[in-house]
Amino acid sequence: MNFLEEVRIATANLADFASDITEPSIRLGVTGLARAGKTIFISSALHNIIHRGRLPRFEAHATGRIGSAEISPQPDSLTPRFRYEDHVADLTDKRVWPSSTSRTSQVRLSLRYQSRDTIKRTLRSDRLALDIVDYPGEWLLDLTLMDHSFKSWSERSFRQARQPLYKPHAEEWLRFAEGIETMLQEDEQGDEPRIETIARQTASNFTAYLLKAKKARGAYALLTPGRFLMPGDLQDSPALTFAPLPEALFSKDRKSLWAMMERRFEAYKHSIIQPFYRDHFARLDRQIVLIDLLAALNEGPETLAELEDTITEILRAFRPGSHFWLRNLVSRRIDKILFAATKADHLHHTSHDRLERILSRLVERAAKRVEASGADYETMAIAAVRATREATLTVEGDELPSLIGIPMQGESLGEDEFDGETEFALFPGDLPQDPESVFKQVESVSHPTYSAKAESELEEKRPKVESVSQQPDLFDDPLCFVRFRPPELDKDADGVALSLPHIRLDRALDYLLGDILK
């Protein structure tokens, strides 16, 4: 981050401080890769707060100290408004999951509350504005590019493309890249229109590889640039006509293809990534990192290792630190981060603590940096919308802790294909009690450059889990789950529909906002 960007961030923070005098605000970052559940989390949190939902562990809400909550005009009039009403209608009326986010949107929730502290009630406003931004998860990956040069990013991109998980999808791209030098030699005159044509062909082939890899690898891969995968308003823009180049093409000639690609890469960082970071991440106060850990566990140790690396890389771009009001005037810090494993309703509650232990192990490298900065963090298994209920199935005399829900139309499991209307019960499987039984396989495929000293330091801090003779092999016997429809809402005695059901959404909100509302 250069000096000019720091000045811009400081200026924005000063403007925030001035506006906070009349109505204090908190910027909550809801962070996650694609399909982690950001839109669902935001929608359910707003719905439950506004409609006085069942949030017993959210103390300010449960004790009635939050007097009112309503959507109000957002501070940035140029950013589209988060489509809260449409998303809630999808969840409650149509009972379908909201579509993936394709552009940035923002929402402000205005709260009136009563502090428990007499001095605070006297000196501080009884209002609080909660600002939340939603964005495509693919764009989050671009934050990892801010500290890369074009050369280092090219090296990383080709190294990734040659890995076993990616090479089947990258064969055409790698073949094309090997032929770029020949194409340039045929153009001995260095004709600029010809170089532009080669640049566009190179970008097109690289983008095709990224899209293939994204489709095969899901949201876990560190595929960059993220806008190539979800261009938003930049569809067909010249800003997306660059690609990594083999090291053999390195040249200091300003008219070379390398120089052209390098300029466009730097322009992409300056014009797209840095404003995105400055406007939505550099001014955060609190952060929740949503992780679809269950899907990654089902994919195997390579995917889990990749997810761990991706989360660690992304978190390096954020600014954790203890809260100090004078410093925060010009340089805001995130003083609380919640790592949340989503879709906990796909497991019986007896496995939730195991899911949390695996999550803690997954994020420990990222959490080490958070601790060193003086910020606080927590891990939690949640479901922003609970789509299942629990039951016990008896199979051949064995009682199995199971789930019941209505699978989405078109989902299948074995020979069963679902119509979207019929309830189905299944035993999702068990998670191992000791997360190390999972990560022993992960370590065999990851972190070749992670130091033995760093690993030893983390090992000493890990909680000890009593040895269990029989640990399920998660990767040989994966979990069993399908996508369930959002539930039909319960009704009260007067027939009024209640708020969206959830798992630990109240605990998450209390951790992120509870101390501010005291």
Secondary structure, DSSP 8 states (H G I E B T S, - for coil): --HHHHHHHHHHHHHHHHHHTTS-EEEEEEEE-TTSSHHHHHHHHHHHHHTT-S-TT-HHHHTT-EEEEEEE--S-TTS-B--HHHHHHIIIII--------S-EEEEEEEEE--SSHHHHHHS-SEEEEEEEE--HHHHGGGGGTT--HHHHHHHHHHHHTSTTTHHHHHHHHHHHHTHHHHHHH-TT--HHHHHHHHHHHHHHHHHHHHHHHHHHTT-S--S-HHHHS-GGGTT-GGG------GGG----TTSHHHHHHHHHHHHIIIIIHHHHHHHTTT-SEEEEEE-HHHHHHH-HHHHHHHHHHHHHHHTTS-B----HHHHTTS--B-EEEEEE--GGGS-GGGHHHHHHHHHHHTHHHHHHHHHHT-EEEEEE-BSS---EEEEEEETTEEEEEEEE-B-TT-EETTEE--SSS-EEE------S-THHHHHHHHTTS-TTS-HHHHHHHHHHS------S----TTTS------B------B-TTS-B-----BSHHHHHHHHHTTTT-
